[in-house]
Amino acid sequence: MNPRVTKVTPEGNYCLLLEFTNGERREFDVSPYLDKGIFTQLKDKSYFQQVRVSMGTVEWPKGQDFCPDTLFEESRVIA
């Protein structure tokens, strides 16, 4: 099982700066999802900024979320 998210910081370029339970810091690019289904609402930058940690993953007020495994496996490690 992959580590879970403990902290999220939205960035201006539709990326999320994530911290995981194993101490890693990673960046997840949300932009490939912005034209798909419920994720289109995330194009609104003020709404995108409302992301929060919930049960080891991230979510927005209207229910958009990502699998924590996707967040870990598709993100890149940052220093």
C-alpha positions as CSV (number, residue, x, y, z in Angstrom):
1,M,0.0,0.0,0.0
2,N,1.3,3.5,-0.9
3,P,1.6,6.2,1.7
4,R,-1.3,8.6,2.2
5,V,-1.5,12.4,2.0
6,T,-0.9,14.4,5.2
7,K,-0.7,17.9,3.7
8,V,-1.7,19.6,0.4
9,T,-0.8,23.0,-0.9
10,P,-2.4,24.2,-4.2
11,E,-0.1,25.9,-6.7
12,G,-1.0,28.4,-9.3
13,N,-0.2,26.1,-12.2
14,Y,-2.8,23.5,-11.4
15,C,-0.3,21.4,-9.5
16,L,-0.7,20.2,-5.9
17,L,2.3,20.1,-3.5
18,L,1.7,17.0,-1.4
19,E,3.3,15.6,1.7
20,F,2.9,11.9,2.4
21,T,3.0,9.7,5.6
22,N,6.4,8.4,4.6
23,G,7.8,12.0,4.7
24,E,8.1,12.4,0.9
25,R,7.2,15.7,-0.8
26,R,5.8,15.3,-4.2
27,E,4.1,17.4,-6.9
28,F,1.0,16.2,-8.7
29,D,-0.1,17.9,-11.9
30,V,-3.9,18.1,-12.1
31,S,-4.0,19.8,-15.6
32,P,-4.4,16.5,-17.6
33,Y,-7.7,16.0,-15.8
34,L,-9.2,19.5,-16.2
35,D,-11.2,18.6,-19.4
36,K,-12.7,15.4,-17.9
37,G,-16.1,15.2,-16.2
38,I,-16.4,16.7,-12.7
39,F,-12.8,17.9,-12.8
40,T,-13.7,20.7,-15.3
41,Q,-14.8,22.7,-12.3
42,L,-11.2,22.8,-11.1
43,K,-10.4,25.2,-13.9
44,D,-11.8,27.9,-11.7
45,K,-8.6,28.9,-9.9
46,S,-10.4,30.1,-6.8
47,Y,-12.2,26.8,-6.5
48,F,-9.0,24.9,-7.2
49,Q,-7.5,26.6,-4.2
50,Q,-10.1,25.1,-1.9
51,V,-8.5,21.7,-2.0
52,R,-8.1,19.9,1.4
53,V,-6.8,16.7,2.9
54,S,-9.5,14.1,3.7
55,M,-8.9,10.6,4.8
56,G,-5.4,10.3,3.3
57,T,-6.2,11.9,0.0
58,V,-7.3,15.3,-1.3
59,E,-10.8,16.5,-2.1
60,W,-12.7,19.7,-3.1
61,P,-16.0,20.9,-1.7
62,K,-18.1,19.5,-4.6
63,G,-16.7,16.0,-4.2
64,Q,-13.9,15.9,-6.7
65,D,-11.1,13.7,-5.4
66,F,-8.2,11.5,-6.5
67,C,-7.3,8.0,-5.3
68,P,-4.3,8.3,-2.9
69,D,-2.5,5.7,-5.0
70,T,-2.9,7.8,-8.1
71,L,-1.6,10.9,-6.3
72,F,1.5,9.0,-5.1
73,E,2.3,7.0,-8.3
74,E,1.7,9.8,-10.8
75,S,3.4,12.6,-8.9
76,R,7.1,13.5,-9.0
77,V,9.4,13.7,-6.0
78,I,10.6,17.2,-5.2
79,A,13.5,18.3,-2.9
